[in-house]
Amino acid sequence: MKFKQNEQKNNEIYEYLKPYPINKIRIPDSAIITKQILDKLTNDSSENLYILALAINIVAAPNEKIQFFLSLINKTINISTAEAVEIFNKINNQNMSLVSQELINELKFILNVSRAEERGFIYDEKKQTYSFNANVCAKHLIKRCDIYSIKDGRLFFYHKGGFYDELSVVKLGKIIRTVLHEGRSNSWKSQHEQEIVKALQREAKCVEDMNMEKDVINLKNGILNLDTFEILAHNPQYLSTIQLPISYDNKALAPRFIQFLKEITCGDNELIVVIQEMIAYLLSSDMKAEKAFFLLGSGANGKSVLTTIITYLIGKDNISSIPLSEFNKQFGLEGIINKKVNIAAENEMGGKSLNTENFKAIISGDNIEINIKYKPSISYRPTCKLVFVTNNLPDTLDITNGFFRKIMIIPFLRTFKPEERNVNLTNELLEELPGILNWAIEGLKRLRENNFIFSKCKVIEEYTNNYCLEQNPVKEFFMEHVKVAKDCKTKQSDFYKKYIYWLALQGIDDKGTKAVQTFWKNFKIVLENEQIKINRKKVTGVYYYDGIDIVGLDDRRNSFIDQHNIQF
């Protein structure tokens, strides 16, 4: 069992590390017999070639003997790989008497020195010692691995499964240790590893960021071109760190999933279309839509089943689960790095309002600084879409159109009774994943054709508008009781007084807008959002707004207003 575990660990390393036969041979001056044989190759080659092949067949590993043979003789004569293979095929172990032990020992030494030097251990023949050069080792690694660095120094290694991986310190260290031990047994040192990593950061090809190709989706069976919808072979040229764990089958269907959507949306086709576009957007690498999604509703309504399907479609390894409250904190966002979607189920804010600075930047794919405890911060351009499964929408101090445009509320209005629930539903739907992928791709086609503008949906517009009014009661007051009137001028102080009166009549949460400064801040935001330009004039010491009037409220005052002498 222990042997199998070690074998598995080694196999994991070679998912990134390609075999590398010896290409560069160092022949020390002490290898006298070998040099004599090589010198004779210019005259009568056949016998000496055969003797060299016999000796190399003893000292070299099966996967490197042909290349070792060719590299050894290439400065003297040129033969093809096919000719070399033919020579080795003729080897008969009964002819071993032709090979001296001295030649075998020399070739072993040449092989060991050459292996070591290609991996950075430079041999000093006079001192008979090795010195280490991390630059040489880094160049060797780049020959054997497809490696890219980005501007903050992070390294990405290509996995033969068809994607790039930002390796952990331990996994990268295992690869480096393996390569060093290929060169010289038990030669690994922590200092060597650190030097190699720094050399790789400088030697590897540097790109602005990974996952920049927007017209492809990396799937298990290849790269799906979103322009031609052809499957292309995996290739290191696609700098993708995210691969969906599903194969593309353009004939697959998903009838049970379509029925499920009809059930959870109460047959609302507009809502189904938007859900299709949402899943399509989550699958894509594009951030053009600039949307985060709130799946809103109480339990037993299909939210959990839908997010489970999305999770399996995108892959658990490609998903983070950072709750909404973490977006308010200095630390905690590093989980979105190299993730495709963040799906969070625990999103209660504990009475706090959402800080939208990082939230909006992530939605738009703008660069953000991600602080990581005890490590340097990272400048990161996120490609992670945000999905929050919640019973209640968060309070926010950001009441600008810029915030509300970036969110999409998907309401789940159906409640399933216990006798209506299908305990096998998730498994039934998971069997249709290839068909669900095709269905989502149709939504992606539509999104791309519409320049990533989502389709209209009345119920979503209604919920979004209500959320906007709830978060800024000043807007609701404005929409109900403030009208544009060219020939009208209204005292500035009247707007606040009438607003306080209106609040008392409504009996709603004022969201802090009873404070004079907060009211005027929100009032001006409403004017900006509605693109209403007004002039403020001062007449005999009193400020007036030209062009707007207050309507629908009489002059009565409640006790709150009577008790306050409001200054402007």
FITI-809693 format. One record per residue (C-alpha): residue number from 1; y negated, x negated, z. Coordinates in pm, 1 decimal. Each point is the difference from the previous one (the first is absolute). Layout:
% residues N
  num     north      east        up
  NUM         Y         X         Z
...
//
This chain:
% residues 568
  num     north      east        up
    1       0.0       0.0       0.0
    2    -239.3    -283.7      87.5
    3      71.0    -166.3    -336.0
    4     -76.2     324.9    -184.0
    5    -330.9      36.7     187.7
    6    -103.7    -354.0     -92.6
    7     106.1      62.4    -360.0
    8    -213.3     315.4      -7.9
    9    -303.3    -189.3     132.6
   10      44.2    -265.8    -268.8
   11      33.9     270.1    -266.2
   12    -331.9     148.9     117.3
   13    -167.1    -336.7     -54.3
   14     135.8     -28.7    -353.9
   15    -147.1     341.3     -82.9
   16    -324.7    -200.0     -27.9
   17     123.8    -354.1     -66.8
   18     143.9     -75.6    -343.6
   19     266.8    -272.1     -49.4
   20    -151.9    -325.5    -114.4
   21     217.4    -270.5    -157.5
   22    -129.7    -355.1       8.7
   23    -241.7     -80.6    -281.6
   24    -155.5    -325.2     114.6
   25     225.8    -297.1      76.8
   26     -99.4    -305.4     203.4
   27     231.4    -297.0     -61.1
   28     -48.8    -264.8     271.3
   29      20.2    -368.1     -92.9
   30     312.0     -26.8     214.9
   31     194.9     231.7    -236.6
   32     117.8    -295.6    -212.1
   33     321.5     149.0    -143.5
   34    -173.7     322.8     -99.3
   35    -274.0    -192.2    -179.2
   36     255.4    -210.2    -185.5
   37     179.8     311.9    -124.3
   38    -327.6     159.4    -108.2
   39    -100.0    -317.1    -187.9
   40     326.0      11.3    -196.9
   41     -57.3     357.9    -112.2
   42    -215.2    -119.1    -290.5
   43     294.2    -178.8    -158.6
   44     335.9     162.7      65.9
   45     -68.2     324.5     187.6
   46     316.6     205.3       4.7
   47     206.3    -190.3     259.7
   48    -293.1     -66.1     233.3
   49    -117.8     360.7     -27.1
   50     348.1     111.4      97.7
   51       7.5    -239.1     298.5
   52    -340.0     128.5     120.0
   53     117.1     359.5     -39.3
   54     317.4     -74.7     199.2
   55    -203.3    -148.9     285.7
   56    -264.7     274.9      -2.5
   57     273.6     263.0       5.6
   58     100.9    -145.3     337.3
   59    -342.8     -39.1     164.3
   60    -207.0     294.5    -130.6
   61      22.2     369.1      79.3
   62     133.3     223.9    -281.4
   63    -342.2     156.3     -65.3
   64    -180.2    -334.2     -34.6
   65     246.9    -242.6    -162.3
   66     -98.4      75.2    -364.8
   67    -373.3     -33.1      70.2
   68      54.7    -312.3     211.9
   69     198.9    -151.5    -285.6
   70    -267.4      82.6    -260.0
   71    -286.9    -118.1     220.6
   72     180.8    -327.3      70.2
   73      50.9     -92.3    -364.9
   74    -305.8     157.6    -164.0
   75    -205.4    -320.1       2.5
   76     273.1    -176.8    -195.3
   77     149.4     255.9    -238.0
   78     -51.4     366.7     -75.6
   79     289.4     243.0      -6.4
   80      -6.2     376.9      17.2
   81     111.6     211.5     292.1
   82     286.8     130.4    -213.9
   83     116.7    -355.8     -67.1
   84     -18.7     -79.0     371.8
   85     206.0     308.1      83.4
   86     258.0    -107.0    -257.6
   87      27.2    -343.9     164.2
   88      55.1     154.5     344.0
   89     258.8     238.6    -141.6
   90     203.4    -299.6    -116.0
   91      12.9    -151.1     347.3
   92     352.7     -65.9     118.5
   93      42.2     -91.0     364.3
   94     285.2    -230.4    -100.3
   95    -262.2    -235.7    -146.8
   96    -168.7     -61.4     334.8
   97     117.8    -361.6      -6.1
   98    -279.3     -64.9    -252.8
   99    -260.2      66.6     271.7
  100     -70.8    -264.6     263.1
  101     -82.8      93.0     357.7
  102    -317.8    -207.0     -33.2
  103    -120.3     225.5    -284.6
  104      81.6     311.2     201.4
  105    -195.9    -136.2     298.3
  106    -297.1     -89.1    -219.5
  107     -11.0     342.6    -162.2
  108      21.3     168.0     341.2
  109    -296.3    -207.3     111.5
  110    -196.6      73.9    -320.1
  111      74.3     369.6      40.8
  112    -110.0       0.5     364.9
  113    -320.8    -191.8     -72.3
  114     -83.9     224.5    -296.2
  115      65.1     318.3     198.9
  116    -217.9    -130.0     280.9
  117    -287.3    -115.0    -219.8
  118     -20.3     327.2    -191.7
  119     -47.9     173.5     335.6
  120    -268.1    -235.5     127.5
  121     195.1    -280.3     173.6
  122    -110.8    -318.5    -179.2
  123     242.6    -292.9      30.0
  124    -127.1    -353.3      69.0
  125     274.7    -227.2    -129.2
  126    -132.3    -312.2     169.2
  127     -22.5     162.0     342.7
  128     293.4     233.4     -70.1
  129    -195.4     286.0     159.4
  130    -140.0     335.9    -106.9
  131    -356.2     128.8      35.4
  132     -94.2     366.4     -43.5
  133    -254.1     140.8    -247.6
  134     -70.5     373.0      44.9
  135    -174.3      23.8    -339.0
  136     319.1    -100.9    -181.8
  137     204.5     250.6     199.8
  138    -251.9     279.0     -72.4
  139      21.1     -69.5    -374.1
  140     379.5      10.0      23.8
  141     -14.2     338.4     174.9
  142    -229.9     137.8    -269.4
  143     255.6    -102.7    -262.8
  144     267.7     195.5     185.2
  145    -201.5     299.7     118.9
  146    -262.5     220.4    -161.4
  147    -281.7     -30.7     252.1
  148    -353.1     137.4       5.2
  149    -271.3     -45.9     258.7
  150    -303.8     218.2      51.8
  151    -343.6    -106.1     114.0
  152      70.0      32.2     373.2
  153     296.9    -238.7     -29.8
  154     285.6     249.0      24.6
  155     303.3     -91.9    -211.6
  156     218.9     240.1    -198.8
  157     350.6     -94.6    -121.1
  158     178.0     183.4    -280.1
  159     325.4     167.7     102.5
  160     263.6      16.9    -273.0
  161      18.4     375.3      63.6
  162    -329.0      30.5    -188.6
  163    -286.0     -17.5     250.6
  164    -214.6    -246.8     192.8
  165      37.4     -41.7     373.6
  166    -246.2    -136.9     252.4
  167     254.6    -192.6     202.9
  168      -7.9     -18.7     375.7
  169     -61.0    -341.2     153.7
  170     368.4     -16.2      93.7
  171     135.3      96.2    -343.9
  172    -233.8    -240.8    -179.8
  173     103.1    -267.2     249.4
  174     367.7      62.4     -80.0
  175     -63.1     -53.4    -370.7
  176    -189.7    -322.6      66.8
  177     267.2    -121.8     241.5
  178     273.8      72.7    -255.2
  179    -181.1    -199.5    -268.7
  180     -67.0    -292.9     233.0
  181     365.7     -11.6     105.4
  182     104.8       3.8    -365.6
  183    -194.8    -323.8     -29.2
  184      99.9    -164.6     324.8
  185     232.6     133.4     266.8
  186    -169.1     117.0     323.6
  187    -341.3    -114.4    -124.2
  188    -201.7     309.7      93.2
  189    -299.2     -50.2     226.0
  190    -261.3     251.2     105.5
  191    -270.8    -234.1    -126.2
  192     165.4     -19.5    -343.2
  193      12.2     380.1     -19.0
  194    -367.5      38.4      89.9
  195    -100.5    -260.6    -259.0
  196     209.1     171.0    -269.8
  197    -154.5     341.6      72.2
  198    -350.6    -145.0     -28.0
  199      96.2    -179.0    -322.1
  200     145.4     322.8    -143.8
  201    -321.2     187.9      79.2
  202    -182.7    -252.9    -215.4
  203     264.1     -56.6    -268.4
  204     114.2     357.6     -71.7
  205    -176.3     214.4    -257.6
  206    -284.3     185.0     170.0
  207     -90.2     360.5     -82.0
  208    -264.5     236.1     132.9
  209     262.8     236.0     140.9
  210     346.7     139.8     -57.1
  211      83.2     345.9    -138.4
  212    -291.1      -2.1    -243.2
  213     196.4     149.9    -293.5
  214     -89.6     369.7       2.2
  215     193.5     110.3    -308.3
  216     350.8     -68.1     131.8
  217     232.2     114.7     279.3
  218     261.1    -242.8     131.3
  219     335.0     180.7      25.8
  220     348.2    -111.2      94.5
  221     118.3     -16.9    -362.0
  222    -314.9    -149.4    -151.1
  223    -373.9      29.6     -53.6
  224    -113.2     342.9    -120.2
  225    -289.1     -29.4    -247.1
  226    -230.1     296.2      66.3
  227    -148.5     -11.9    -350.3
  228     325.7       4.9    -197.3
  229     237.2     117.5     278.6
  230     245.4    -270.3     -98.8
  231     202.9    -194.6     254.7
  232     -63.8    -373.2     -27.5
  233     212.7    -273.5     153.6
  234    -115.0    -139.7     333.0
  235    -210.2    -308.6     -55.1
  236    -192.9    -234.1     233.0
  237    -309.6      60.0    -214.1
  238     -38.3     338.8     173.5
  239    -160.0     -91.1     331.8
  240     146.4     294.7     186.6
  241      87.5     -13.4     368.8
  242     111.2     364.1       4.8
  243     313.7     134.2    -164.6
  244     103.9     363.3      28.5
  245     367.4      28.4     104.7
  246      92.6     228.5    -286.9
  247     112.4     -37.2    -361.0
  248    -175.2     170.2    -289.6
  249     203.4     265.3    -183.3
  250    -221.6     194.9    -239.0
  251     253.1     283.9     -25.7
  252      25.8      73.9     373.6
  253    -124.5     336.5     131.8
  254     -85.0     136.1     346.8
  255      49.9     380.9       4.7
  256      64.4      25.6     375.7
  257    -312.9    -202.5      77.1
  258    -212.1     226.8    -221.7
  259     140.6     301.3     186.2
  260     -81.7    -170.4     331.6
  261    -364.1     -44.2    -109.3
  262     -25.3     367.0     -90.9
  263     132.3      89.1     345.1
  264    -239.9    -219.1     200.7
  265    -307.4      95.4    -208.7
  266      76.7     373.3      -3.7
  267      14.5     -25.5    -378.5
  268    -353.0    -141.1     -38.8
  269      26.2    -175.9    -337.5
  270    -340.7    -165.8      36.7
  271     112.6    -156.4     327.3
  272     331.5    -113.2    -153.2
  273    -190.2    -174.1    -281.2
  274    -217.1    -188.2     252.0
  275     306.2    -101.0     205.9
  276     153.4    -132.6    -322.3
  277    -314.5    -202.7     -68.3
  278     -10.0    -121.5     360.0
  279     355.5    -137.7     -17.7
  280     -78.9    -148.8    -341.7
  281    -307.2    -173.6     142.3
  282     203.2    -137.3     291.3
  283     247.8    -149.2    -248.5
  284    -267.5    -168.2    -210.3
  285    -179.3    -326.4      75.6
  286    -335.1     144.1    -102.7
  287    -267.7      81.9     257.9
  288    -235.9     179.1    -241.9
  289      40.2     346.0     154.1
  290    -128.6    -130.2     335.9
  291     184.7     263.7     201.5
  292     168.8      16.2     339.2
  293     224.3     296.1      72.8
  294      23.3     216.5     310.9
  295     314.3     213.7       7.0
  296    -120.2     276.0     230.5
  297     200.8     262.0     184.2
  298     208.3      78.4     305.1
  299     375.9     -60.0      16.4
  300     287.0     149.8    -201.5
  301    -200.7       4.1    -322.2
  302     155.2    -269.8    -220.8
  303    -239.7    -288.0      72.7
  304     267.3    -222.5     152.2
  305     248.6      63.0    -280.4
  306    -261.3     -79.4    -265.2
  307    -106.6    -324.5     170.8
  308     366.8    -100.2      36.1
  309      48.5      44.9    -375.3
  310    -315.2    -203.2     -68.1
  311     125.7    -271.7     236.8
  312     333.8     -31.1    -181.0
  313    -169.7      16.1    -340.1
  314    -236.5    -286.2      83.9
  315     235.1    -188.2     232.4
  316     -14.6     -46.8     376.7
  317     -82.5    -369.4     -40.4
  318    -307.2      92.9    -205.8
  319    -142.7     238.0     260.5
  320    -200.8     -58.4     316.5
  321     -64.6     258.0     272.1
  322    -334.2     -86.0     158.6
  323    -141.4     306.3     180.2
  324    -352.3     119.4     -67.9
  325    -126.1    -117.0     340.6
  326      71.2    -364.3     -93.0
  327    -264.6      15.7    -272.7
  328    -260.0       5.2     279.5
  329     124.3    -322.8     157.6
  330     -73.9    -366.8     -57.7
  331     367.9     -85.2     -39.5
  332     300.6     185.2    -136.8
  333     -57.8      34.6    -374.3
  334     210.2    -299.9    -103.6
  335     293.9     236.6     -51.8
  336    -145.3     124.0    -331.2
  337      18.1    -346.7    -158.1
  338     237.8       3.4    -299.8
  339      83.6     367.8      60.5
  340     -25.5     275.0    -259.5
  341     -58.9     298.1     228.9
  342     -86.1      56.7     364.9
  343     164.2     320.7     127.3
  344     -90.5      77.7     360.1
  345     121.4     297.4     201.6
  346    -174.0     -65.5     333.6
  347    -366.3      56.9     -81.2
  348    -167.0     148.4     306.6
  349    -328.6    -179.2      68.4
  350     -11.8      58.8     375.9
  351    -343.7     159.8     -16.5
  352    -151.5    -287.8    -198.1
  353    -165.1      29.8    -339.0
  354     135.2    -184.6    -302.0
  355    -183.4    -319.7     -93.7
  356       1.5      19.9    -377.3
  357    -115.1    -352.2     -94.1
  358     344.5    -157.3     -49.7
  359     151.2     338.7     -80.3
  360    -221.1      49.0    -306.9
  361      33.8    -363.0    -111.3
  362     381.0      22.4       1.5
  363      -8.3     327.5    -194.8
  364    -220.1    -161.6    -265.9
  365     195.1    -326.3     -12.0
  366    -305.1    -200.7     110.7
  367      31.7    -334.5     172.4
  368      27.5      22.1     378.7
  369      32.9    -253.1     279.5
  370     325.9      55.9     187.1
  371       1.2    -148.8     347.3
  372     336.2    -117.0     131.7
  373      42.7     -97.0     363.6
  374      24.3    -375.0      57.2
  375     -26.2     -68.8    -376.4
  376    -286.3     -49.2    -246.7
  377    -131.7     320.5    -155.3
  378     103.0      84.7    -356.7
  379    -226.0     115.9    -281.5
  380     219.8     257.8    -169.4
  381     -33.3     239.8    -292.0
  382     229.6     289.7      97.0
  383     221.4     185.0    -244.7
  384     142.9     222.7     272.7
  385     -53.9     376.7     -29.9
  386     -51.1     200.6     320.8
  387     194.6     312.7      99.8
  388     -44.2     166.3     339.2
  389     229.2     277.2     120.8
  390    -193.1     199.7     256.5
  391     -43.1     329.4     180.4
  392    -376.8     -51.7      36.9
  393    -260.2    -174.5    -210.6
  394    -193.7    -283.6     167.0
  395    -360.2      21.0     112.4
  396    -228.7    -239.4    -184.2
  397    -356.4    -119.5      41.5
  398     -12.2     -63.8    -374.8
  399    -112.2     326.9    -156.8
  400    -104.3    -143.4    -334.8
  401     140.7     120.0    -329.4
  402     133.1    -354.3     -37.6
  403     249.5      67.9     279.2
  404     100.0     354.5     -91.5
  405      53.4     -98.6    -365.2
  406     259.6    -255.3     109.6
  407     228.5     240.2     184.8
  408     233.0     268.2    -129.6
  409     135.2     261.6     239.0
  410     342.3     134.2    -101.2
  411      61.5     316.1     207.8
  412     354.3     107.0      89.9
  413     -28.8     372.9      61.2
  414     365.6     105.1       3.3
  415     186.3      13.1     331.1
  416     378.1      10.5     -31.2
  417     190.0     211.0     249.8
  418     305.7    -160.5     165.7
  419     237.2     207.1    -211.8
  420    -178.7    -117.0    -318.8
  421      42.4    -371.0      66.3
  422     247.9    -205.7    -201.9
  423     123.7    -296.8     205.2
  424     140.0    -164.5    -314.7
  425    -322.0      36.8    -199.3
  426    -114.9    -362.1      27.3
  427     334.5    -135.2    -122.9
  428       3.3     249.5    -286.3
  429    -346.9    -110.3    -109.0
  430      77.7    -371.5      32.2
  431     272.1      42.9    -262.3
  432    -276.2      96.0    -244.0
  433    -217.8    -310.6      49.5
  434      24.0    -116.8    -366.0
  435    -104.8     348.1    -111.0
  436    -281.6       9.6     257.5
  437    -121.0    -333.2    -139.4
  438     -12.5     149.0    -351.4
  439    -184.5     305.1     132.8
  440    -253.1    -225.6     175.8
  441     -46.4    -209.6    -314.7
  442    -105.0     317.3    -183.9
  443    -266.8      43.5     266.6
  444    -105.5    -362.2     -45.3
  445     -39.0      53.7    -374.9
  446    -232.6     291.2      73.9
  447    -197.1    -198.0     259.4
  448     -48.2    -290.9    -240.0
  449    -108.1     234.0    -280.4
  450    -254.5     159.6     238.8
  451    -133.6    -338.8     113.6
  452     162.8      46.0     342.4
  453    -184.0     323.2      76.7
  454     235.2     237.6     182.0
  455      58.3     350.2    -129.5
  456    -193.7     287.8     154.7
  457     159.7     194.1     284.3
  458    -177.9     289.1     171.8
  459     179.5     -28.0     332.4
  460     -71.4    -375.0      23.7
  461    -367.4      57.2     -83.6
  462     -17.1     270.4     266.8
  463     154.4    -220.9     269.4
  464    -217.7    -297.0     -95.2
  465    -317.8     208.5       6.0
  466      89.3     148.4     339.2
  467      71.4    -347.3     138.3
  468    -334.0    -124.0    -129.7
  469    -186.1     289.9     165.9
  470     196.0     -43.5     322.8
  471     -89.9    -368.3      22.6
  472    -366.9      65.6     -76.2
  473    -114.3     338.6     132.5
  474    -349.1     -93.4    -120.7
  475     132.7      41.5    -354.3
  476     139.0     345.0      78.1
  477    -337.4      99.3     148.8
  478    -174.6    -142.9    -305.3
  479     224.2     179.1    -250.9
  480     -42.0     334.8     179.1
  481    -365.6      -4.1     101.5
  482    -198.4    -262.9    -190.8
  483    -116.5      82.9    -351.0
  484    -200.1    -186.3    -260.1
  485    -334.1     175.9     -51.1
  486    -267.5    -170.5    -208.1
  487    -306.8     162.5     153.5
  488     119.7     -13.8     359.2
  489     -73.2    -244.5     279.1
  490     182.3       3.0     332.6
  491     -72.9    -178.3     324.9
  492     238.6    -287.2      52.5
  493      53.0     102.0     362.8
  494     114.5     348.4    -105.7
  495     313.2    -136.4    -165.2
  496     129.6    -146.5     324.4
  497    -101.4     303.1     210.5
  498     168.1     243.1    -236.0
  499     306.5    -226.1     -15.8
  500      39.5       6.0     379.4
  501     -35.6     377.2      -6.8
  502     258.8      24.8    -278.7
  503     244.3    -220.3     194.6
  504     -24.5     231.7     299.5
  505      76.1     298.9    -222.0
  506     298.7    -173.1    -162.8
  507     157.3    -135.6     318.9
  508     141.5    -303.9    -185.8
  509      37.0    -368.0      83.9
  510    -333.5    -162.4     -81.7
  511     166.1    -343.1     -64.9
  512    -286.4    -167.7     184.5
  513    -270.6     149.9    -220.8
  514    -194.2     154.5     289.9
  515    -145.0    -346.9      41.4
  516    -325.6       0.3    -197.0
  517      59.9    -333.2    -172.7
  518     352.8      98.1    -102.0
  519    -122.8     332.7    -137.1
  520    -262.2    -163.2    -221.7
  521     239.2    -269.9    -112.7
  522     251.1     266.2    -108.2
  523    -273.2     218.4    -149.1
  524    -116.3    -284.8    -223.8
  525     359.8     -72.2    -103.8
  526      35.7     364.2    -106.6
  527    -316.9     -27.8    -207.5
  528     134.6    -315.8    -164.7
  529     344.1     151.4     -60.8
  530    -156.5     311.9    -153.8
  531    -244.4    -216.8    -198.0
  532    -299.6     192.2     133.7
  533    -327.7    -190.3      -3.2
  534    -275.2     129.3     227.6
  535    -337.8    -122.1     115.3
  536    -100.4     -31.5     361.3
  537    -371.5      53.3      65.4
  538    -212.5     -20.8     310.8
  539    -258.4     274.7      41.0
  540    -229.4      -9.7     305.6
  541     256.3    -201.8     194.4
  542     300.9     215.9     -94.3
  543     275.6    -110.2    -241.0
  544     111.8     241.7    -270.6
  545     275.0      -7.0    -261.5
  546    -113.6     122.2    -340.5
  547     242.0     190.1    -219.8
  548     257.6     133.0     249.0
  549       9.4     301.8     228.0
  550     214.6     136.1     283.6
  551     144.5     345.3     -72.0
  552     228.3     247.7     173.0
  553     -95.0     -81.5     360.4
  554    -260.1     197.5     199.2
  555    -242.8    -147.0     251.8
  556     204.7      72.0     310.8
  557      60.2    -295.6     229.8
  558     293.3     -52.2     227.4
  559     -32.8    -143.7     347.7
  560      86.9    -350.4    -120.9
  561    -305.7     -15.0    -227.4
  562    -232.9     153.2     259.5
  563      96.1    -270.0     248.6
  564     -71.9    -291.0    -237.8
  565    -330.8    -134.5    -116.6
  566     110.3    -175.5    -317.6
  567    -211.1    -289.0    -130.6
  568       7.4    -128.9    -358.4
//
